[in-house]
Amino acid sequence: MLHFSSLDEAQPVIKALSAPMRVEIMKLVYATPEVSMDYLAKTLGLTNSAISMHVGKLVEAGLIQIKTTSGRRGTRKLASPCCRRLLIDMAPEPAGQEDPYYQDEIRVGCFTAMSLRPTCGLATSTQIIGAIDDVNAFTFPEHFDAGILWFTSGYLEYGLPNRLQAGQRLNRLEISFEISSEYPGFNEDYPSDIHFSLNGVPLGIWVSPGDYGDRPGHVSPAWWPRSLNQYGLLKTLVINREGTFMDSGQKLSDVTIDSLALNYNSTLTFRIAVPEDTANCGGCTLFGEQFGDYSQGIRVKVFYN
């Protein structure tokens, strides 16, 4: 999936698809992957130069790719699609985000510490790592490439990048992720108390409504079993000078960015946990850039002045 965070970012794709002939080319490319340029030209009644021009625009926009193979009469150029879906965030950024910031994205598999209990598992875009419900699979080297993981109780810790420089003051921290509960299979009405902390300081509890599986995730690979977690909710944990919030609306605690006393020398250890003794021990699923509905891992924004 191609994901654009704004209309401005999506301009090359919008421009490329503004020509009706290029839309027809895309239809043929999706109907017959690795279709030849000669076939496109003949089917659409275009000259070779015209089809090359149109296809070139689609390649520049990242919509299709071309590979060259040998044929009976020389080389052949074959066109194939780059993605199945487009996602464009139409709404502008909320007010108050004009401050400069550093942004990083961490794969969900790049945790630095963990203690988990089944049901659990993790997978890359091509295969499940180890065996489902085997906690030891989380120690395999492949875990760094995981695009999805889930557990019933326990915790995961991530080291967040701190790019602040001397003289820069942290005034807001945003951590965005796609998340859901963890049910054996899926269950949309399955609340789970998910606890968050930073450097050992509890930030608050967010109750996940359930574990979703009524349809495949928009960016999940085709081989992903329908019986497993399919997608979650995109949530943003915000720590500012007023407290800690989920999506800037639901206040989780009075912990402020100032009370954490962070500076350019600080390490940032972020924990996501579901304690076994919490009221709703419904587990946790984290979706990365290759699973779920959103093409992203754990996205971190460090705002400063």
C-alpha positions in Angstrom: 0.0 0.0 0.0 1.1 3.6 -0.7 0.4 5.8 2.3 0.5 9.6 2.0 0.1 11.8 5.1 -1.2 14.8 3.1 -2.7 15.9 -0.2 0.5 17.7 -1.0 2.5 14.5 -0.5 0.1 12.7 -2.8 0.3 15.2 -5.6 2.5 13.1 -7.9 0.1 10.2 -7.8 -3.0 12.4 -8.2 -1.3 14.1 -11.2 -0.3 10.7 -12.7 -3.9 9.4 -12.5 -5.5 12.6 -13.8 -5.1 11.4 -17.4 -7.9 8.9 -18.3 -5.6 6.9 -20.5 -3.3 6.2 -17.5 -6.3 4.9 -15.5 -6.9 2.5 -18.4 -3.3 1.4 -18.3 -3.6 0.8 -14.6 -6.7 -1.4 -15.1 -4.8 -3.5 -17.6 -1.7 -3.8 -15.4 -3.8 -5.0 -12.5 -5.8 -7.4 -14.7 -2.7 -9.0 -16.2 0.4 -8.6 -14.0 3.7 -8.4 -15.9 1.9 -7.3 -19.1 4.1 -6.3 -22.0 4.4 -2.7 -23.2 3.6 -4.0 -26.7 0.3 -5.5 -25.4 -0.6 -2.2 -23.7 0.0 -0.2 -26.8 -1.9 -2.6 -29.1 -4.9 -2.9 -26.7 -5.2 0.8 -26.2 -4.4 1.9 -29.7 -1.3 3.9 -28.8 2.0 4.3 -30.5 5.1 3.0 -28.7 6.3 6.5 -27.9 2.9 7.4 -26.4 2.6 4.3 -24.2 6.2 4.9 -23.0 5.3 8.4 -22.0 2.2 7.4 -20.1 3.9 4.4 -18.4 6.9 6.6 -17.5 4.6 9.0 -15.5 3.1 6.0 -13.6 6.6 4.7 -12.8 7.6 8.1 -11.5 4.6 8.2 -9.2 5.5 4.8 -7.8 2.4 3.1 -9.2 3.9 0.5 -11.5 7.3 -1.0 -12.1 9.0 -2.1 -15.3 11.4 -5.1 -15.7 13.2 -6.1 -18.8 13.3 -9.7 -20.0 14.7 -11.4 -23.1 12.3 -12.5 -25.8 12.3 -14.2 -29.2 12.9 -10.8 -30.9 15.1 -9.1 -28.4 14.2 -7.6 -25.1 10.7 -7.2 -23.7 9.5 -4.6 -21.1 6.9 -5.9 -18.6 4.8 -3.7 -16.4 3.5 -4.8 -13.0 1.7 -3.0 -10.1 3.6 -1.7 -7.1 0.8 -1.8 -4.6 -2.9 -2.9 -4.2 -4.2 0.2 -2.3 -3.6 3.9 -1.9 -4.2 5.7 1.4 -4.3 9.5 1.5 -4.8 11.4 4.8 -7.1 14.2 3.7 -7.5 16.0 7.0 -4.8 18.6 7.8 -2.6 18.2 10.9 -4.3 19.5 14.1 -3.6 23.0 15.1 -0.6 23.5 17.4 1.8 21.3 15.5 3.8 24.1 13.9 6.7 23.5 16.3 9.7 21.8 14.8 10.1 18.1 15.5 12.2 15.0 14.9 10.4 12.0 13.5 11.4 8.3 13.6 9.7 5.1 12.9 10.4 1.8 14.7 9.5 -1.7 13.6 7.2 -3.4 16.1 9.7 -6.2 16.2 12.5 -4.0 17.4 11.7 -4.3 21.1 14.6 -4.1 23.5 13.1 -6.2 26.4 10.0 -8.4 26.9 8.2 -10.7 29.2 5.2 -12.3 27.7 2.6 -15.1 28.2 0.6 -16.9 25.5 -1.4 -16.7 23.5 1.4 -15.0 21.6 3.2 -14.9 18.3 4.9 -12.7 15.7 5.4 -12.8 12.0 7.3 -11.1 9.2 5.7 -10.2 5.9 6.5 -13.6 4.6 6.2 -16.1 7.4 5.3 -16.7 11.1 8.4 -16.7 13.3 8.8 -20.0 15.1 5.6 -21.5 16.4 2.5 -19.7 17.6 2.2 -19.5 21.4 6.0 -20.2 21.8 7.4 -17.3 23.8 10.9 -18.3 22.8 10.2 -17.2 19.2 10.4 -13.6 20.5 14.1 -14.2 21.1 14.9 -15.4 17.6 17.0 -13.0 15.6 14.1 -12.7 13.0 12.1 -10.8 15.6 13.6 -7.5 14.4 11.9 -8.0 11.1 8.4 -8.7 12.6 5.5 -6.7 11.2 3.0 -8.0 13.7 3.1 -9.4 17.2 0.6 -10.3 19.9 0.5 -11.5 23.5 -2.1 -12.1 26.3 -0.2 -10.5 29.2 3.2 -9.2 30.0 5.1 -6.3 28.4 7.3 -5.1 25.6 9.9 -2.3 25.8 11.2 -0.1 23.0 14.1 2.3 23.0 12.9 5.5 21.4 15.3 7.7 19.5 16.2 11.0 21.2 17.6 13.4 18.5 17.5 16.5 20.7 20.5 18.7 20.6 22.0 20.9 23.3 19.8 24.0 23.7 16.6 22.3 22.4 13.8 21.9 24.9 11.3 19.0 24.6 7.8 20.3 24.7 5.7 17.4 23.4 6.1 13.7 22.6 3.8 11.8 20.3 3.9 8.0 19.9 1.6 6.6 17.2 0.8 2.9 16.6 -1.9 0.5 15.3 -3.1 -1.6 18.2 -5.9 -3.9 19.4 -6.7 -6.5 22.0 -5.6 -10.1 21.6 -8.3 -12.8 21.5 -7.7 -16.5 20.3 -9.0 -15.8 16.8 -10.7 -12.5 17.0 -13.5 -10.8 19.0 -14.6 -7.2 18.4 -16.1 -7.0 21.9 -13.1 -7.9 24.0 -11.8 -5.0 26.2 -8.2 -5.0 27.3 -6.4 -2.6 29.7 -3.2 -1.6 28.0 -0.7 0.2 30.2 1.9 2.7 29.0 5.0 4.0 30.8 8.1 6.0 29.9 11.4 5.5 31.8 9.5 3.7 34.5 6.9 6.4 35.0 3.3 5.2 34.4 1.6 7.3 31.8 -1.9 5.8 32.0 -4.2 3.1 30.8 -6.1 2.9 27.6 -8.8 0.3 27.2 -8.7 -1.4 23.8 -12.3 -2.2 22.7 -11.5 -5.5 21.0 -9.6 -7.6 18.5 -10.8 -7.1 14.9 -11.1 -9.8 12.2 -14.3 -9.3 10.2 -12.2 -8.5 7.1 -8.5 -8.6 6.0 -6.3 -5.7 7.0 -5.8 -3.3 4.1 -2.0 -3.8 4.0 -1.7 -7.4 5.3 0.0 -9.9 3.0 -2.4 -12.2 1.1 -1.1 -15.3 2.8 -2.0 -14.1 6.3 -4.5 -16.5 7.9 -8.1 -15.2 8.2 -8.4 -16.9 11.6 -5.8 -14.5 13.1 -5.8 -10.8 14.0 -6.5 -8.7 11.0 -6.3 -5.0 11.9 -6.4 -2.6 14.8 -7.0 1.1 15.7 -4.5 3.8 14.9 -3.9 5.6 18.2 -1.5 8.4 19.2 -0.2 8.8 22.7 0.5 12.4 23.4 2.5 13.8 26.3 2.5 17.6 26.6 2.5 20.3 29.2 -1.1 19.6 30.2 -0.7 15.8 30.8 -0.8 12.6 28.9 -3.6 12.0 26.4 -4.8 9.4 23.9 -5.4 11.1 20.5 -5.2 14.6 22.2 -8.8 14.1 23.6 -8.9 11.3 26.2 -6.8 12.3 29.2 -4.9 9.3 30.6 -3.0 11.0 33.5 -1.6 14.2 34.8 2.0 13.2 33.8 3.4 16.1 31.8 6.4 16.4 29.6 8.0 18.7 32.1 7.5 16.3 35.0 9.5 13.7 33.1 12.5 16.0 33.2 13.8 14.9 29.8 16.7 16.6 27.9 19.1 15.9 25.0 21.0 13.4 27.2 18.0 11.4 28.3 17.4 7.8 27.2 13.7 7.0 26.3 12.4 3.6 27.3 8.8 3.1 26.3 6.8 0.2 27.7 3.5 -1.3 26.5 2.1 -3.7 29.0 -1.0 -5.8 29.9 -0.5 -6.8 33.6 -2.0 -10.2 34.5 -3.9 -8.7 37.4 -5.4 -5.8 35.5 -9.2 -5.6 35.4 -9.5 -6.4 31.7 -6.6 -8.7 30.8 -7.4 -8.9 27.1 -4.0 -8.9 25.6 -2.3 -6.7 23.0 -1.7 -6.8 19.3 0.7 -4.4 17.5 0.6 -4.0 13.8 3.6 -2.8 11.8 4.0 -1.3 8.3 3.2 -4.7 6.6 0.1 -5.6 8.5 -3.3 -4.2 9.5 -4.8 -1.1 8.0 -2.0 1.5 8.2 1.4 1.3 6.6 3.4 2.3 9.6 5.3 0.9 12.6 5.7 2.8 15.9 6.0 6.4 14.8 7.7 8.8 17.2 7.6 12.6 17.0 9.7 14.7 19.4 8.6 18.3 19.3 11.0 21.0 20.6 11.7 24.7 20.8 
